[in-house]
Amino acid sequence: MHAFITGGAGFVGTRILSFLLEKGFDVSATDLAPSHPSISHDQLTYIQADTTLPGPWQNAVADADLVINLAGRSIFHYWTKASMETMRNSRILTTKNLVSALSGKKDQTLISTSAIGYYGSCGEEVLREDHGPGEDFLAKLCVEWEDAALAAEKKGIRVVCMRLGIVLGDRGGALSKMIPAYRMGVGGPLGSGKQWMPWIHVEDILAAVDFFISHPESAGPYNLVGPEPVTNADFSRTLAQLLKRPDFFRVPSFALRLFLGEFGEILLASQRGTPERLEKEGFKFRFSSLESALRDAIEG
């Protein structure tokens, strides 16, 4: 079996790459880095490429049985018009180039990233996969991203869209930015802390990918979020307790908006996502509670 991965040198991409190699896949992976930062393997072909542009990297796509699309520049910074365009292009243009290179061979599967930000900010409302999209920049980006991936269905390809929550795990992800602040004693809730904060452990992303591989009937959008929803205040309190640090350093909403602009609004968004489709189809989470997920990520 041959797999192809965009964004293969990133935090999630590296974990999925290792997982697929362990399962015996021949893997072709692409990213902007000149070589993979941590993996060298006889069954890995690494391709340096800017996937927003058509190029020779697309030749490795046609024969792949499994294609996993993880490319996308980080959203964790102050947003300018230029950076928002970069965020969009890295996702939409990559996905369109990927789909154009798919051959539509029998049983070819595309698993493409999206985000729980698809729904916008919805307060206390429980967000299932059939809930409509939001209206902010990130929500509109997710809609366009999924539409670009779902275009592969016209070639007879099964498409899965993973609407990821905040990814937790050791050696990267959101916690790599959060833990230092908490360890210095300046961690705490954002704004009121009442906003719902969807999360998922990276090991459950791997398990979900494995689930989609072994369940050919699974297709369409899936909320990849943990089954225990928590507010930002709950998240902060649990993280602080595990690190044995205080969490009283609350960041006011006006400060987030002032210093982070539109991205500050995203940090204050409330998304009470639920993994309804996954659970109905029989998926079992390895990390079903936030405390267990954070403990594993902190202890490594």
Residue pairs with C-beta under 8 A, 6 or more apart in sequence:
1 24
1 25
1 26
1 65
1 66
2 25
2 26
2 27
2 28
2 63
2 64
2 65
2 66
3 20
3 25
3 26
3 27
3 28
3 64
3 65
3 66
3 67
3 68
4 27
4 28
4 29
4 30
4 60
4 61
4 64
4 66
4 67
4 68
5 13
5 16
5 17
5 20
5 27
5 28
5 29
5 30
5 67
5 68
5 69
5 70
6 13
6 29
6 30
6 31
6 51
6 68
6 69
6 70
6 71
6 94
6 98
7 13
7 30
7 31
7 69
7 70
7 71
7 72
7 113
8 14
8 16
8 17
8 27
8 29
8 30
8 31
8 36
8 46
8 70
9 29
9 31
9 32
9 33
9 36
9 37
9 46
10 31
10 70
11 167
11 169
11 171
11 172
11 173
11 202
12 70
12 167
12 173
12 202
12 205
13 29
13 31
13 70
14 36
14 37
14 38
14 39
15 169
15 202
15 205
15 206
16 68
16 70
16 205
16 206
16 209
17 27
17 29
17 36
17 39
17 44
18 39
19 206
19 209
19 210
20 27
20 66
21 27
21 39
21 41
21 43
21 44
23 210
24 43
25 43
25 66
26 43
26 45
27 41
27 43
27 44
27 45
28 44
28 45
28 46
28 47
28 60
28 64
29 36
29 44
29 45
29 46
29 47
30 46
30 47
30 48
30 49
30 51
30 57
30 60
31 46
31 48
31 49
31 71
32 48
32 49
32 50
33 48
34 48
35 46
35 48
36 44
36 46
45 60
47 56
47 57
47 60
49 55
49 56
49 57
51 57
51 71
51 90
51 93
51 94
51 97
51 98
52 89
52 90
52 93
52 94
52 97
53 93
53 97
54 97
54 100
58 97
58 98
58 100
58 101
59 101
61 67
61 98
61 101
61 102
61 103
62 101
62 102
62 103
62 105
63 103
63 105
64 108
65 105
65 107
65 108
65 109
66 108
66 109
66 111
66 213
67 98
67 102
67 108
67 109
67 110
67 111
68 110
68 111
68 112
68 209
69 94
69 95
69 98
69 110
69 111
69 112
69 113
69 149
70 113
71 90
71 91
71 94
71 95
71 113
72 87
72 90
72 91
72 94
72 113
73 83
73 86
73 87
73 90
73 91
75 87
75 138
75 263
75 266
76 177
76 263
77 83
77 263
78 259
78 260
78 261
78 263
79 87
79 137
79 260
79 261
79 262
79 263
84 137
84 262
87 141
88 141
88 144
91 141
91 144
91 145
91 148
92 141
92 144
92 145
92 148
95 112
95 145
95 148
95 149
96 148
96 151
98 110
99 110
99 148
99 149
99 151
99 152
99 155
102 108
102 110
102 152
102 155
102 157
103 155
104 155
104 156
104 157
107 158
107 216
108 157
108 158
109 157
109 158
109 159
109 160
109 212
109 213
109 216
110 149
110 152
110 157
110 158
110 159
110 160
111 159
111 160
111 162
111 209
111 212
112 145
112 146
112 149
112 159
112 160
112 161
112 162
113 145
113 161
113 162
113 164
114 142
114 145
114 146
114 149
114 161
114 162
114 163
114 164
114 221
115 138
115 142
115 163
115 164
116 127
116 163
116 164
116 165
116 198
116 223
116 224
116 225
116 271
116 273
117 134
117 136
117 138
117 139
117 141
117 142
117 266
117 269
117 271
118 133
118 134
118 139
118 142
118 143
118 146
118 163
118 221
119 127
119 131
119 132
119 133
119 134
119 139
119 271
119 273
120 133
120 134
120 135
120 136
120 138
120 139
120 269
120 271
121 134
121 136
121 195
121 265
121 268
121 269
121 270
121 271
122 131
122 134
122 270
122 271
122 272
123 270
123 272
124 196
124 270
124 272
125 131
125 272
126 272
126 274
127 223
127 271
127 272
127 273
127 274
128 223
128 274
128 276
128 277
129 163
129 220
129 221
129 222
129 223
129 276
129 277
133 139
133 140
133 142
133 143
134 140
136 262
136 265
136 266
136 269
137 262
138 266
142 163
146 161
146 221
149 159
149 161
150 159
150 161
152 159
153 159
158 216
158 219
159 219
159 220
160 212
160 218
160 219
160 220
160 222
161 220
161 221
161 222
162 205
162 208
162 222
162 224
163 221
163 222
163 223
163 224
163 225
163 273
164 200
164 205
164 224
164 225
165 198
165 199
165 200
165 223
165 224
165 225
165 226
165 271
165 273
166 173
166 174
166 197
166 198
166 199
166 200
167 173
167 174
167 199
167 200
167 201
167 202
167 205
168 174
168 175
168 199
168 200
168 201
168 202
168 293
168 294
168 297
169 175
169 201
169 202
169 203
169 297
170 296
170 297
170 298
170 299
170 300
171 300
173 202
173 297
175 239
175 294
175 297
175 298
178 187
178 239
179 239
179 243
179 298
181 187
182 239
182 240
182 243
182 245
182 247
183 243
183 245
185 245
185 246
185 249
186 249
187 236
187 239
187 240
187 243
187 245
187 246
187 247
187 249
188 236
188 240
188 246
188 247
188 248
188 249
188 250
188 251
189 232
189 233
189 236
189 247
189 250
189 251
190 232
190 236
190 250
190 251
190 253
190 256
190 267
190 268
191 232
191 250
191 251
191 252
191 253
191 256
191 267
191 268
192 233
192 253
193 231
193 232
193 233
193 236
193 250
194 231
194 232
194 233
194 270
195 231
195 232
195 268
195 269
195 270
195 271
196 229
196 230
196 231
196 232
196 270
196 271
196 272
196 273
197 230
197 231
197 232
197 234
197 235
197 271
198 223
198 225
198 226
198 229
198 271
198 272
198 273
199 225
199 226
199 230
199 235
199 290
199 293
200 224
200 225
200 226
200 293
201 226
201 286
201 287
201 293
201 296
201 297
203 286
203 287
203 296
204 224
204 226
204 285
204 286
204 287
205 224
207 283
207 284
207 285
207 286
208 222
208 224
208 278
208 283
211 218
211 278
211 281
211 283
212 218
215 281
218 281
220 277
221 277
222 275
222 277
222 278
223 273
223 274
223 275
223 276
223 277
223 278
224 275
224 278
225 273
225 274
225 275
226 275
226 285
226 287
226 288
226 289
226 290
226 293
227 274
227 275
227 279
227 285
227 288
228 288
228 289
228 290
229 272
229 273
229 274
230 238
230 290
234 290
235 290
236 247
237 247
238 290
238 291
238 294
239 247
239 294
240 246
240 247
242 291
242 294
242 295
242 298
243 298
253 264
253 268
256 264
256 265
256 267
256 268
257 264
257 265
257 268
258 264
260 267
275 283
275 285
287 293
287 296
